[in-house]
Amino acid sequence: MKRLVTPAIALAALTALALPAAADAKTEAYVQKNASEVLASLNDPSLNADERTKKFNAYMDEFTDMKAVANFAIGKYARRFTEAELADYQKVFREYALAVYENELDAYRGEAVVVKDSVDRSDTDSIVNTVIRRDDGKDMDVRWRVLLRKGQYQVVDVALNLDGNLIWLGIEQRAQFLALLDRTNGSAQALIDKIQGMTQKLENEKRT
């Protein structure tokens, strides 16, 4: 899967992370527990491929606020889509996001998740830096942006270190999606069709 990191994406990611480090034990413990459960779902020997995907998706739905990530990715257009268009878009975005996460994390299933540190952006907004350990030494850096809302933690974006580049799903897709919407006069259907094609490509890669 070809990945393009634009200067805007890189700047946004750096801005999000270039903040004073602070200890946030509760947030780190939340990520440690839930990230470990997510990865364990990918390595459950009692499940077939479809069952494993279903369990993984259920964990990610609980762990991650997919609607928040989806709405962030289309910026101002979240207010311009009709209610039905927004619901359809959120549905296909969720399917795509889960496919991306499963596709990338699957190579590391069953390995240990280790929290390295965290960065507090505010009292209710933190980034937790983790590493997924592998026996062959090919560890993977994963960063989780976590918000505290009404006493509940929720992940609103995940960054994976892919091919040496730190990719935040929400930030990367925002640049691509806004460019497409600007070109198509805000066509929700054009965006939905594009995302469905991206998801299908991931599914095809998974089967090969």
C-alpha positions as CSV (number, residue, x, y, z in Angstrom):
1,M,0.0,0.0,0.0
2,K,1.6,3.3,-1.1
3,R,1.8,5.9,1.6
4,L,2.4,9.6,1.0
5,V,3.5,11.9,3.8
6,T,3.0,15.5,2.9
7,P,4.7,18.5,4.6
8,A,1.3,19.4,6.1
9,I,0.9,15.9,7.6
10,A,4.4,15.9,9.0
11,L,4.0,19.4,10.5
12,A,0.7,18.4,12.1
13,A,2.2,15.3,13.6
14,L,5.2,17.1,14.9
15,T,3.0,19.9,16.4
16,A,0.9,17.3,18.1
17,L,3.9,15.7,19.7
18,A,6.3,18.6,20.4
19,L,4.9,19.3,23.9
20,P,6.3,18.9,27.4
21,A,6.3,15.3,28.6
22,A,4.3,14.5,31.7
23,A,3.5,11.4,33.7
24,D,-0.1,10.2,33.3
25,A,-0.3,6.8,34.9
26,K,-4.1,6.4,34.5
27,T,-4.0,7.1,30.8
28,E,-1.0,5.0,30.2
29,A,-2.6,2.1,32.1
30,Y,-5.8,2.5,30.0
31,V,-3.8,2.2,26.8
32,Q,-1.6,-0.7,28.1
33,K,-4.7,-2.8,29.1
34,N,-6.8,-2.1,26.0
35,A,-4.0,-2.2,23.4
36,S,-2.9,-5.6,24.8
37,E,-6.5,-6.9,24.5
38,V,-6.7,-5.6,20.9
39,L,-3.5,-7.4,19.9
40,A,-4.5,-10.6,21.8
41,S,-7.7,-10.7,19.7
42,L,-5.5,-11.1,16.6
43,N,-3.7,-14.1,18.0
44,D,-6.6,-16.1,19.5
45,P,-6.0,-19.7,18.2
46,S,-9.7,-20.6,18.9
47,L,-10.9,-18.2,16.2
48,N,-10.9,-18.5,12.5
49,A,-10.0,-15.4,10.3
50,D,-13.6,-14.0,10.2
51,E,-14.2,-14.5,13.9
52,R,-10.8,-12.9,14.7
53,T,-11.7,-9.9,12.6
54,K,-15.1,-9.6,14.2
55,K,-13.5,-9.7,17.7
56,F,-10.8,-7.3,16.8
57,N,-13.3,-4.8,15.3
58,A,-15.4,-5.0,18.5
59,Y,-12.4,-4.1,20.7
60,M,-11.4,-1.2,18.4
61,D,-15.0,0.1,18.3
62,E,-15.0,0.2,22.1
63,F,-11.4,1.5,22.4
64,T,-11.5,4.1,19.6
65,D,-14.0,6.9,18.9
66,M,-14.4,6.1,15.1
67,K,-17.0,8.9,14.6
68,A,-14.6,11.5,16.0
69,V,-11.8,10.3,13.8
70,A,-14.2,10.2,10.8
71,N,-15.5,13.7,11.4
72,F,-12.0,15.1,11.9
73,A,-10.9,13.6,8.6
74,I,-13.5,15.7,6.6
75,G,-13.2,19.0,8.6
76,K,-15.8,21.6,7.6
77,Y,-17.7,19.0,5.5
78,A,-18.9,17.2,8.6
79,R,-21.3,20.2,9.0
80,R,-22.1,20.4,5.3
81,F,-23.1,16.7,4.6
82,T,-26.7,15.9,5.2
83,E,-27.5,13.6,8.2
84,A,-27.9,10.6,5.9
85,E,-24.7,11.4,4.0
86,L,-22.7,11.8,7.2
87,A,-24.0,8.5,8.5
88,D,-23.1,6.7,5.3
89,Y,-19.6,8.3,5.3
90,Q,-19.0,7.4,8.9
91,K,-20.0,3.8,8.2
92,V,-17.5,3.3,5.3
93,F,-14.8,5.2,7.1
94,R,-15.1,2.9,10.1
95,E,-14.8,-0.2,7.8
96,Y,-11.7,1.4,6.2
97,A,-10.0,2.4,9.4
98,L,-10.5,-1.0,11.0
99,A,-9.1,-2.7,7.9
100,V,-6.0,-0.4,8.1
101,Y,-5.5,-1.1,11.8
102,E,-5.9,-4.9,11.4
103,N,-3.7,-5.0,8.3
104,E,-0.8,-3.2,10.0
105,L,-1.1,-4.7,13.5
106,D,-1.7,-8.2,12.3
107,A,2.0,-8.7,11.8
108,Y,2.6,-8.0,15.5
109,R,-0.3,-10.0,16.9
110,G,0.4,-11.8,20.2
111,E,3.5,-9.7,21.0
112,A,3.8,-7.5,24.1
113,V,2.7,-3.9,24.2
114,V,5.1,-1.7,26.3
115,V,4.2,1.9,27.3
116,K,7.3,4.1,27.0
117,D,5.9,7.5,28.1
118,S,3.1,9.9,27.6
119,V,2.7,13.6,26.6
120,D,-0.1,15.7,28.1
121,R,-1.5,18.2,25.6
122,S,-4.0,19.3,28.3
123,D,-5.7,18.0,31.4
124,T,-8.0,15.9,29.1
125,D,-5.9,15.2,26.1
126,S,-2.8,13.0,26.0
127,I,-0.6,11.0,23.6
128,V,0.7,7.7,24.9
129,N,3.8,6.3,23.2
130,T,4.0,2.5,23.1
131,V,6.1,-0.1,21.4
132,I,5.0,-3.5,20.2
133,R,7.8,-6.0,21.0
134,R,8.7,-8.8,18.7
135,D,11.1,-11.7,19.3
136,D,12.9,-10.9,16.0
137,G,13.7,-7.4,17.2
138,K,11.5,-5.7,14.6
139,D,9.5,-3.6,17.1
140,M,6.8,-1.2,16.0
141,D,6.2,2.2,17.5
142,V,2.5,3.0,18.0
143,R,1.1,6.2,19.5
144,W,-2.4,6.7,20.8
145,R,-4.1,10.0,21.2
146,V,-6.5,9.7,24.2
147,L,-9.2,12.2,25.3
148,L,-10.9,12.1,28.7
149,R,-14.6,12.9,28.2
150,K,-17.0,12.9,31.2
151,G,-14.7,10.6,33.1
152,Q,-14.3,8.1,30.3
153,Y,-11.1,7.6,28.2
154,Q,-11.4,7.3,24.4
155,V,-8.8,7.0,21.7
156,V,-9.4,9.5,18.9
157,D,-6.4,8.8,16.6
158,V,-3.6,6.2,16.3
159,A,-0.2,6.7,14.7
160,L,1.8,3.8,13.3
161,N,5.4,3.9,12.3
162,L,5.2,2.6,8.8
163,D,8.3,2.4,6.6
164,G,10.1,4.8,8.9
165,N,7.3,7.4,8.8
166,L,5.0,8.2,11.7
167,I,1.5,8.1,10.2
168,W,-1.6,9.4,12.1
169,L,-4.6,7.9,10.4
170,G,-6.9,10.9,11.0
171,I,-4.3,13.5,9.9
172,E,-3.2,11.5,6.8
173,Q,-6.8,10.9,5.6
174,R,-7.8,14.5,6.3
175,A,-5.4,15.9,3.8
176,Q,-6.5,13.3,1.1
177,F,-10.3,13.6,1.8
178,L,-10.4,17.4,1.9
179,A,-8.6,17.6,-1.4
180,L,-11.1,15.2,-3.0
181,L,-14.1,17.1,-1.5
182,D,-12.7,20.4,-2.7
183,R,-12.3,19.0,-6.2
184,T,-15.9,17.5,-6.3
185,N,-17.8,20.4,-4.7
186,G,-18.2,18.5,-1.5
187,S,-19.6,15.4,-3.0
188,A,-20.2,12.9,-0.2
189,Q,-20.8,10.1,-2.7
190,A,-17.5,10.7,-4.4
191,L,-15.7,10.4,-1.1
192,I,-17.7,7.3,-0.1
193,D,-16.9,5.6,-3.4
194,K,-13.2,6.5,-2.9
195,I,-13.1,5.0,0.6
196,Q,-14.9,1.8,-0.5
197,G,-12.3,1.3,-3.2
198,M,-9.5,1.8,-0.6
199,T,-11.1,-0.7,1.7
200,Q,-11.6,-3.3,-1.1
201,K,-7.9,-2.9,-2.0
202,L,-6.9,-3.7,1.6
203,E,-9.2,-6.7,1.7
204,N,-7.7,-8.0,-1.6
205,E,-4.2,-7.6,-0.2
206,K,-5.3,-9.5,2.9
207,R,-6.5,-12.5,0.9
208,T,-3.3,-12.7,-1.2
